[in-house]
């Protein structure tokens, strides 16, 4: 049976639900929640094989996987969000198997398949993993910077101008950002640019135009970056895919 892949974009998450095949070793800014829906799936971290059906991979952990067209629910979570912070607190790096609620998984799948707006997505992920939120205490200047970056108009990618509004030197901002989030400011900006490119594609822009509007030099640049963080090119990722929601 043919399986149509879907991509869902939300302020702190990108969700891919669909078939996956072999990927090259890659790493990404986001924390990855992986849930194998069907088929065989072998995950490799530092050449060690894992066959868990549900797992979490922390930020910047090199990994690859081999699959015989298995169907995977892949949830990429921004580490600066409440969900990202909670995942860091609950699950030690670099990798952990997960226990998921089958009932909540079925409910989430039904909502993804309905092509309707999904409310309280972060809360649904908490219920899926059977965990409770852990509040983060973040430097207010970094918190406001992250907030402004996420609220930036989808046609405006001038993140550097926002950084300049913080009453600190750039070196201090970079230091605090990494201290507070565990990741570099530039990696976070790259994550936001990729999200903006996906958003533009959702608005029926061509791949080249979407790349340009998201701040990439051209589509080839966007595809190289996406391949580095996902192991797949944009065209492979989007093949037989359709978007579910923008919220």
Helices and strands as residue ranges (DSSP letters): E 5-10, E 13-20, E 31-38, E 41-45, E 48-50, E 54-57, E 64-67, E 70-77, H 82-90, E 95-97, H 102-114, H 121-129, H 140-151, H 159-164, H 170-181, H 185-202, H 207-213, H 219-230, H 234-238, E 241-246
